[in-house]
Amino acid sequence: MLRLFKKKMQNNQGQSLVEFSLVVPILFTLIFGIMDFWQLLYHLQVVNTAAREGARRAITQGDLAQVTSVVKRFDPSLNVTMIYDPVLPSPTAIPATGTLVTVQVTKSVEFLTPLNVLFPSNPYPVAGRCIMTF
């Protein structure tokens, strides 16, 4: 009886290799999915912080070139738009007190894993917006 049990145990040597080959793709997808999620959160935080700092510069000096330079310090690939409400009559006009300035910053984030089920567009657009008053 003991010999039969030992012989049966010796024939199961390839079982662990098969189990490993079935589990590894799922494990790697999970690990890289977690890395993609944290990368997305990181870029979302950078975009929001850049928009806030750009809006601060816009209410103190109000020049699009200076706002863009402040935002580009965070990441050179960021896109910046700045809108005044009410609209200024000329680009060199000084905004009145109570004028709203909106700074919107966008970036495209590419994922490592093919998460097309959760995020159908790759690269995924990330946007941050900040509104401040003069």
Backbone torsions as a table, in degrees:
resi	resn	phi	psi	omega
1	MET	NA	-42.6	179.8
2	LEU	-66.4	-37.5	177.7
3	ARG	-64.1	-40.7	179.2
4	LEU	-63.1	-40.0	178.5
5	PHE	-66.0	-42.7	179.1
6	LYS	-65.3	-39.2	179.5
7	LYS	-65.8	-39.3	178.1
8	LYS	-64.9	-39.6	179.5
9	MET	-67.2	-33.5	-179.6
10	GLN	-71.0	-25.7	-179.0
11	ASN	-81.2	-5.6	-178.0
12	ASN	-97.3	21.7	-176.4
13	GLN	-69.0	-32.8	-179.0
14	GLY	-81.6	-8.9	-177.5
15	GLN	-64.1	-42.2	-178.9
16	SER	-66.0	-34.3	177.4
17	LEU	-65.7	-40.6	178.0
18	VAL	-66.7	-44.5	178.2
19	GLU	-62.6	-41.0	178.7
20	PHE	-63.1	-43.3	-179.0
21	SER	-68.8	-23.0	176.1
22	LEU	-82.4	-31.5	-174.8
23	VAL	-88.0	-33.2	-174.5
24	VAL	-59.1	-45.7	179.2
25	PRO	-61.2	-37.9	178.5
26	ILE	-67.2	-41.4	-180.0
27	LEU	-64.4	-46.4	179.3
28	PHE	-64.5	-39.5	177.4
29	THR	-62.6	-40.9	178.1
30	LEU	-64.8	-45.3	-179.3
31	ILE	-64.0	-47.8	-179.5
32	PHE	-70.2	-29.5	174.0
33	GLY	-64.7	-40.0	176.2
34	ILE	-65.0	-40.1	178.0
35	MET	-64.5	-40.2	177.6
36	ASP	-64.2	-40.2	179.1
37	PHE	-62.3	-45.1	-180.0
38	TRP	-69.3	-33.7	175.7
39	GLN	-63.8	-41.4	178.0
40	LEU	-63.7	-43.4	177.5
41	LEU	-64.0	-38.5	178.1
42	TYR	-62.3	-48.3	-178.9
43	HIS	-67.4	-32.9	175.8
44	LEU	-63.8	-41.1	177.9
45	GLN	-66.7	-42.1	178.7
46	VAL	-62.2	-43.3	-178.5
47	VAL	-65.5	-43.0	178.9
48	ASN	-66.1	-41.2	178.2
49	THR	-65.5	-41.2	178.7
50	ALA	-64.4	-39.5	178.0
51	ALA	-64.9	-40.5	179.0
52	ARG	-65.7	-43.9	179.2
53	GLU	-68.2	-35.6	176.3
54	GLY	-65.1	-39.6	177.8
55	ALA	-67.3	-36.6	176.0
56	ARG	-62.1	-43.4	178.5
57	ARG	-67.0	-35.4	-178.7
58	ALA	-65.7	-37.4	-179.0
59	ILE	-80.0	-18.9	177.9
60	THR	-90.8	-36.3	-177.4
61	GLN	-125.6	-26.1	170.1
62	GLY	69.4	20.4	-179.1
63	ASP	-107.6	131.3	-178.3
64	LEU	-63.1	-36.2	179.4
65	ALA	-64.5	-40.4	178.9
66	GLN	-71.0	-38.5	177.0
67	VAL	-62.7	-43.8	179.7
68	THR	-63.1	-39.8	179.5
69	SER	-66.0	-37.0	177.3
70	VAL	-66.1	-43.5	-178.8
71	VAL	-68.1	-39.5	-177.8
72	LYS	-69.2	-15.6	174.9
73	ARG	-65.4	-30.8	179.4
74	PHE	-73.0	-44.5	179.7
75	ASP	-161.3	122.5	-177.7
76	PRO	-65.2	-16.2	-178.4
77	SER	-89.6	6.4	-179.8
78	LEU	-77.4	143.3	175.6
79	ASN	-104.5	135.5	-173.3
80	VAL	-121.4	136.0	168.4
81	THR	-131.1	144.9	-179.3
82	MET	-132.9	131.0	-176.6
83	ILE	-130.0	134.2	174.1
84	TYR	-100.7	143.1	175.8
85	ASP	-133.7	109.8	4.6
86	PRO	-73.2	157.8	-177.5
87	VAL	-64.7	138.3	179.7
88	LEU	-75.7	145.1	-179.0
89	PRO	-66.8	-29.2	177.8
90	SER	-145.9	158.7	-179.1
91	PRO	-63.9	-23.0	-179.2
92	THR	-95.4	-0.2	-178.4
93	ALA	-68.8	148.0	177.9
94	ILE	-91.1	125.6	-179.0
95	PRO	-65.0	145.9	178.0
96	ALA	-79.3	162.9	176.5
97	THR	-62.7	135.4	-177.9
98	GLY	94.5	-4.3	178.0
99	THR	-73.3	134.3	177.5
100	LEU	-88.8	139.2	172.9
101	VAL	-121.4	129.9	179.7
102	THR	-114.1	124.6	175.9
103	VAL	-113.8	122.0	178.4
104	GLN	-117.5	130.8	-178.6
105	VAL	-120.8	132.1	179.9
106	THR	-127.8	156.4	178.0
107	LYS	-155.9	150.7	175.3
108	SER	-104.5	129.6	-178.5
109	VAL	-113.4	126.7	177.9
110	GLU	-97.8	140.4	-178.5
111	PHE	-93.0	152.5	175.9
112	LEU	-78.9	-38.9	-177.7
113	THR	-101.7	153.4	178.2
114	PRO	-79.2	82.3	-179.8
115	LEU	-95.5	49.6	-177.1
116	ASN	-66.8	-19.5	178.5
117	VAL	-70.0	-43.1	-178.6
118	LEU	-85.0	-40.6	-177.7
119	PHE	-125.5	95.4	-173.4
120	PRO	-65.8	-23.0	-179.7
121	SER	-103.3	124.9	175.4
122	ASN	-126.7	113.8	11.4
123	PRO	-75.7	150.0	-177.4
124	TYR	-90.7	127.9	180.0
125	PRO	-78.4	131.6	177.4
126	VAL	-117.9	133.4	-177.2
127	ALA	-133.8	145.0	175.0
128	GLY	-131.8	143.4	-177.5
129	ARG	-138.4	140.0	177.8
130	CYS	-136.1	133.8	179.7
131	ILE	-118.3	126.1	177.4
132	MET	-132.3	160.6	-177.5
133	THR	-110.9	139.9	174.5
134	PHE	-70.2	NA	NA
